[in-house]
Amino acid sequence: MWITEDMPLDDLKTLTSKERIVLYLSDFLHMDDRYELPSDLIQESISYCTGVQRKHLSKYLDDLLKECLIVERKAHIQGMRQRMNGYYLTPAGYTKAGALRDRIGNVEVEVRDDGRVVRMKVCDVDDMTPSRITYCDIVREAISKGELRLPDLMSMDADKRRALEVKERSTDTYRRALETAWRDGQVTATERFLIEELRKHLNITDAQHKALEAEILKQVAQDHMEFLRIYRGVLEIALSDGLISGAEADIIEILRKTFMISRKEHEELLAEVESTVCGPPGCLDADAD
């Protein structure tokens, strides 16, 4: 059988998407012991670093979960405000990854640099660069570009950081837009249309949208309950003398609008406070007599 010089790269290209995920996660050890997980372990990072399209990633992760090769855990993520699902290998996953790393590490590849070609094993490629290059980096590069070039390998770490930073900024921009749309507790049809267009423009997945919106709605509900608590306290103070004067009424109306409390909620709270502070309806009239 004739072996062409491209065969070694073909060995890397034949790795399945699930194998690439396992290979990538093999660089993260002792994750069970950590309260906070690195951002490298969320779906967004796994997709970018393995070259597996985000729309297909969930299926592969589900398969690996069923095969007991990875763990899915909702945890605090470094540099992020919300808890998210992180993924890391089980003991069985590390065993599979070890065999995979042995197989890949011994593959000989050609690395091109300014017209020169250096032939070496994958396990030695990292020594050529000042930054750390993982096996998964090399596999992704071979699949996406069809060759290994030293300048590309040397800039890979910086390129990865820049790409993820851009993605994080896009997510923050989308989060702020959602927070603005939900600030009054409801989203109009126009706002929903604009949000959807922004989601497409920023390449925010449907899963990301649902997770962000759920988080924002929870916060909106918590904030609104706190606003209602504060507003009720203001009403109690205002009614401590049995009535709300003109100036007090103006201040309360400004506060109501600021806290986005509906007139119905205001009337319900006012009735509760009057009952608590002033007693049953008609008691003020009886006292006056």
N, C-alpha and C positions, 0 to 999 in steps of 0.2 A: 504494500500500500504506500502510495506517495503522500508525504506530509508536506503541505505547503507552509510557507512562513506565517500565514495568517491563522493557522490552526490554533495556536495558543490563545489568541484573543477569542476565537470561536468557543473555546472551552469556558471562558468567562461569560460569553453572551448566552450560553445555554442555561444559565442559572434561572430558575423560575422566580416569579415575584415573591412567593412565600419564602424561598431560600434567601433571597436578597434581604427580606425583612429580618429573618432570623440572624443573618450575618451582621446586619447593622446593629441589632440589639445586643449582640454578643460583646460589644465594647462597653456595656454598662453593667457593672457588677454591684451586688449587695443592695439592690434597690428595695428589697423587702424591709430593710432596716431604716429606711429614710422616711421622715415625716413629709419632707418637701422633695418633689421629683424635679429633675432638670427638664427644661423646655425641649430638649432633644427627644423626649419620649412621647410627645403628643402627636396626633395624627398629621398635623401640618408639617412638622419637622421630619417625621418618618417618610412621608410622601416625597418631600424634596430630596432628602439624602439617599433614598433608595432608587429614585427615578420611577417609582410606581405611581401612576395617576391617582389623584385623590378620589375620583369617582369610583375607582375599583378597590381602593385600599380597605374600606370597611369589610368587604366580602372576604378578603384574604386574612384580615385580622380575626374575623369570626371563625374562619376555618382553623386558624392556628389556636384559637381558644378552645374549640371543640377537640382538637388533637392534644390539648393540655401542654402546648409548647410555650405559651405566653400567659401572662397575667394581665388583666385589665383592672385598674384601680383608680377611683376618683380621688384626687389629692390636690394639695396646694402645689402650684407650679412656679418655679423660680421666675421672677420678673413679671408675673401676671397677677391680676387682681382676683380673678375667679378660679375656683376649683375646676379642674378638667380631668378627663380620663387620660391616664398615662399607661404605657405598655412596656413590659419587660419580660425577660425569659424565665421560665420555670427551670428546675434542675434538669428535666428531660430536654428542655429547649437548649440549655447549655451543652448538654451531651451531643445533641444534633449539630449545634453550631461548632463544637470542637472538631468533629469529623469533617465538617464543611471547610473550616479554616485550614485543616491539614491538607485537604485536597487542593484548595485554591493556592495556598502558600507555595506549593511546589510547581505550579504552572509557570513555564518560562514565557516571558513576553518581551516584545521589543519596545523600547522607549526612545523616541526621536527627539533630538536636540540640535537645532541649527545645522541640519544636514547630516549629523552623525546618528548612528543607530547603535544603542547599547542593548544587549540581550541579557536578561537576568530573571531570576525567580521573583514572583510577586512579593514574597516575604522580604525581599531586599530593596524593593522600590522605595520604601519609606526613608531609607538611609540616604537617598539622593537629594532629599528636599529638606529645607530648614524647618518647615512646619510638619505636623503629624498628618500622615496620609493613612487612612484605614483601608482594609480590604474592600469594604463596601464602596469607598470613594473610587477605587481603581476599577471595580466592576461597573459602576455607574458610568464612568468615563469611557470605558471600552464599549459599552452598549450605546451610549448617546452619540459618540463621535467616531467610533470604529477604529480608533487608534489611541496610543498613549503618547503625549507630547510633554516633555519636561516643563516648559513654561506654564502649560495649563495645570499640571500637577502642583507646581509651586504656588500658583495663585488660587488654588481650589479652596483653601480654608477661608481666605478673605472673601472670595466670591460667595461662599456659602453664608457667611455672616451677613454680607450685604443683602442677599436675597431674602433671608429670614427677617432682617430689620425692615425691609420694604413691606413684607407681608404683615409684620406686626403693626406698622404704621397704617396700613390699609384697614386692618381689623379695628384699630383705635378710632380711625375716621368713621367707620361704619357704626361702631358702638355709640359714638357721640351723636350721629344722625338718629339712631334708634332712640336714644335717651331724649332727644329733642322732640321726636314724634310722640313719645309716650308721656311727656312731662305733665300733660293734663289728664292722664288716665285713659285716653282713648286716641285712636288713630283714624283720621278721615280717609276717604277713598283716594283723594289726591295725594296725601302723605304716603299712603301705602304704595301707590304707583311710583312715586319718586324714590322711595326706599328700595323697591324692587329693581328699578333702573340702576341705582347706586350699587346694589348687591352684585348685579351682573358686571358692572364696570370694574369693580374692585376684585372680581373673582372670588367672592365669598360664597362658600357652599351652602346648600340648604340646611345641612346639619349644623354648620357654624351659626347661621342665622337663627335657627330655633334655639340653640344653646344660649346665644347672646340675648335674645328676646326674653327667654324664660328668666334669665338672671336679672334683666332690667325690670321686668314686670314684678318680680319678687321684691326688688328694691323700691319700686314705685309704691307697692302696697305697704311696705314697712314705713316708708317716708310719710305716706298719707295718714297712716294710723298715728304716727308721731305728731303730725300737723293737727289732727283732730284732737289729740290729747292736750296739746298746747292751747288750741283754740277754745276748748272747753274750760281750761283754767282761766283764760282771759274773760270768758263769759261769767264765770263764777265771781271773779273780782269785780267786774262791772255791775253785777247784780247784788253785790253785798249790801248796798244801801236800798235795795228794793226796786230800783229802776235804772234804765240805761239812758243817760242824758244825750243831748244832741251831739256834743263833741265825742263822747264815748262811742256813739253809734257810727260816726264817721270813721273813727279809728278801727272799729271792729269790721266795718265794711271793707276798708283797705286791706286788713289782715286776711279777711275771708277770700278776697281775690288773689292775694299773694300766695296763700296756701292752696288755692284752687279747690276750695270747699264749695260744694253746690248749695244752692238756696235750700233745697230739701234737707241736706245734711245740717245746715245752719238751723233751720226751724226745728228739726228733731233734737239737736243738742240744746237749743234754747229752751224747749219744753222740758227736757230732762233737768237742766240746771235750775229753771224756775221752780220745778217741783221739789228739788233738793234744797235750794237756798230759801225760797219763799214759802214753801209748803204747798198744799193742794190748791187748785185754782179757786180764786175768790177769797183766799185768806188775807191778802193785803187789804181788800175792801172791808173785811170784817174787822181787822185791826184798826182801820181808820175810823170806823164807827165807834 
